[in-house]
């Protein structure tokens, strides 16, 4: 059973196009995230949603718009794609924070490699 | 703001030997959590080991153990009896307060037969 799934795993598109990446988790978690991993492997948070509400929005161009139809899904829509958007995008989820570290683990999806030509 | 620093971009180790990956962090929170994630060529992010800051005992998971030095804000990962399957990028990460998980830049580990 897949805990956090992302579709598609690979996405190749032309500059200027609009594309979406879907994420679903079946863990019953309240919080979901989008991370971007650049060509140098650096992982950085983009967005975080808690129970469908945006709680973190890092310095990300407004061409990127997350959408959470319910707490099991967090999709990422990207408008007017640019060459610099090429990266691997990871979705993750975590349960509510507690004092026990086991509740603070983030579970990652397999990643989506986006290539903008 | 919290920061995580991994000072070794690349490391290599002979199969069956032991290797230690370094990580230092900085946070103003008194309660926080530290993690090591592994990312093999498949690019899946896999949790290797985790540590709660208020626990003095170093975490251990089979061949993986940490050396947590709270005063020095150091959280190194030791891999014993290295195996070829340990070849991967390793990321140190810190979670504190209401901030999201912050990752270091990673260490690429190669296990050589």
Interface residues (C-beta under 8 A of the other chain):
Chain A: X33 X40 X41 X42 X43 X44 X45 X48 X56 X88 X90 X92 X99 X100 X101 X102 X104 X105 X106 X108 X110 X111 X113
Chain B: X31 X33 X35 X39 X42 X43 X44 X45 X47 X50 X51 X52 X89 X91 X95 X100 X101 X102 X103 X105 X106 X108
